[in-house]
Amino acid sequence: MANVLTAAELKRRGMVAIEEGLRAGPLHILKRNKPAAVVQERGQIYFPHSCAMDRPLPPRCARG
């Protein structure tokens, strides 16, 4: 995984960090040094099965 963003950096820099990371291709987000999500392009986020949510996303976050 060459294109990686940590949760701490995301918290510190915000969406700018994601926008800059996407310029190099899919962006892997790490939380506690473990894969948490992959942003493939603007507006498209993939959550691996290992971090499945216990409850569904709110309507504003769900895919449409």
DAQUIHU-V846314 format. One record per pair of residues at least 12 apart in sequence whose ideal C-beta (glycine too) atoms are under 7 Angstrom apart, sorted by the first residue. I is the first residue (numbers start at 1). J is the second residue. If there is no record, write none. Layout:
BEGIN
i-><I/I>
j-><J/J>
END
This chain:
BEGIN
i-><1/3/3/3/3/3/3/4/4/5/5/5/5/5/6/7/7/7/7/10/18/22/22/22/26/26/26/27/35/36>
j-><28/21/24/25/26/27/28/28/30/17/18/21/27/29/30/29/30/31/36/29/39/39/41/42/38/39/40/39/48/51>
END
